[in-house]
Amino acid sequence: MEKSIKIRLGVEPSINTISKMVALFNKLDSTVYIQKDYFRRRVNAKSLLGLLSLSMHLMDVLIITFYGEYAENDEKYIEKEIRLL
């Protein structure tokens, strides 16, 4: 199963914010990828170096894609939790 969400970054991501994102994604059972809205390259959301390589900035739109048996549950969880970062 595959589920995706789009989010817009409301803050300029720091290394602290990105490491919190990695910790959040590492709790999930699904395989998770992130890409910028206008890039074709996607990275593993559970990888700190992967997220840093996206060079995210304020107001970027990110597409988060979940794969696996728990994709739907993980998508709902992240939609709620990502806004708290």
C-alpha positions as CSV (number, residue, x, y, z in Angstrom):
1,M,0.0,0.0,0.0
2,E,1.2,3.5,-0.7
3,K,0.0,6.8,0.9
4,S,1.4,10.3,0.4
5,I,1.0,13.7,2.1
6,K,2.2,17.2,1.2
7,I,3.4,19.6,3.8
8,R,4.7,23.2,3.6
9,L,7.6,24.0,5.9
10,G,6.5,26.8,8.2
11,V,9.9,27.3,9.7
12,E,13.5,27.3,8.4
13,P,14.7,23.8,9.2
14,S,17.7,23.6,11.5
15,I,19.8,20.5,12.2
16,N,17.8,20.1,15.4
17,T,14.5,20.1,13.5
18,I,15.8,17.7,10.9
19,S,17.1,15.3,13.5
20,K,13.7,15.4,15.3
21,M,12.1,14.5,11.9
22,V,14.4,11.6,11.5
23,A,13.7,10.3,15.0
24,L,9.9,10.6,14.3
25,F,10.2,8.7,11.0
26,N,12.4,6.0,12.6
27,K,9.4,5.1,14.9
28,L,7.4,4.0,11.9
29,D,7.0,0.5,10.5
30,S,6.6,1.8,6.9
31,T,9.2,2.6,4.4
32,V,9.2,6.4,4.1
33,Y,10.6,8.7,1.4
34,I,10.6,12.5,1.2
35,Q,11.1,14.7,-1.9
36,K,10.7,18.4,-2.6
37,D,7.6,19.2,-4.7
38,Y,9.5,20.1,-7.8
39,F,12.4,17.5,-7.6
40,R,12.3,14.0,-8.9
41,R,14.9,12.8,-6.4
42,R,13.6,11.3,-3.3
43,V,15.4,10.3,-0.1
44,N,14.9,7.9,2.7
45,A,13.2,9.9,5.5
46,K,14.9,7.8,8.1
47,S,18.3,9.0,7.0
48,L,19.8,12.2,8.5
49,L,22.2,12.6,5.5
50,G,19.3,12.0,3.1
51,L,17.2,14.8,4.6
52,L,20.2,17.1,4.8
53,S,20.9,16.5,1.1
54,L,17.5,17.9,0.2
55,S,18.6,21.4,1.3
56,M,15.2,22.3,2.7
57,H,14.2,25.9,3.3
58,L,11.3,27.9,4.6
59,M,8.1,27.5,2.6
60,D,9.3,24.4,0.6
61,V,6.6,21.9,-0.2
62,L,7.6,18.4,0.7
63,I,5.9,15.2,-0.4
64,I,6.1,12.4,2.2
65,T,5.4,8.9,0.8
66,F,4.7,5.9,2.9
67,Y,5.0,2.3,1.6
68,G,4.0,-0.9,3.4
69,E,1.3,-2.6,5.4
70,Y,1.1,0.2,7.9
71,A,1.2,3.1,5.4
72,E,-2.2,4.4,6.2
73,N,-1.7,4.5,10.0
74,D,1.7,6.0,9.7
75,E,0.4,8.7,7.4
76,K,-2.2,9.7,9.9
77,Y,0.3,9.7,12.7
78,I,2.8,11.9,10.8
79,E,0.1,14.3,9.7
80,K,-0.6,15.0,13.3
81,E,2.9,14.9,14.7
82,I,4.9,16.7,12.0
83,R,3.1,20.0,12.8
84,L,4.3,19.8,16.4
85,L,8.0,20.1,15.4
